[in-house]
Amino acid sequence: MHDIVDIERRGVPGVFVASAEFVTAADAQSKSLGFPDVARVFTPHPIQDRTDDEMRAYADEALAAIVAAVTRG
């Protein structure tokens, strides 16, 4: 979250990507960093035991939301 906030403050669009387990933590951290509206996309959780094909499917499913977040404005 720190990196995305830093990038956004520099005027470069960015998006935070994490698994759904971190929704609450991302909300709290973005608020504490003074950037509550930082773009974020969440994938299904857990990811550590997913196959390569499953991870590619997660990425494919998230791609449109990531592109939309980065090109907003």
NORJORA-V933694 format. One record per backbone hydrogen bond with DSSP energy under -0.5 kcal/mol. CO is the residue of the C=O (numbers start at 1). NH is the residue of the N-H. If there is no record, write none. Layout:
CO;NH  CO;NH
This chain:
1;5  2;6  3;7  4;8  5;9  6;10  7;10  7;12  8;11  11;13  16;41  18;43  19;22  20;23  22;26  23;27  24;28  25;29  26;30  27;31  28;32  29;33  30;35  31;34  35;38  39;16  41;18  43;20  47;50  51;55  52;56  53;57  54;58  55;59  56;60  57;61  58;62  59;63  60;64  62;66  63;67  64;68  65;69  66;70  67;71  69;72
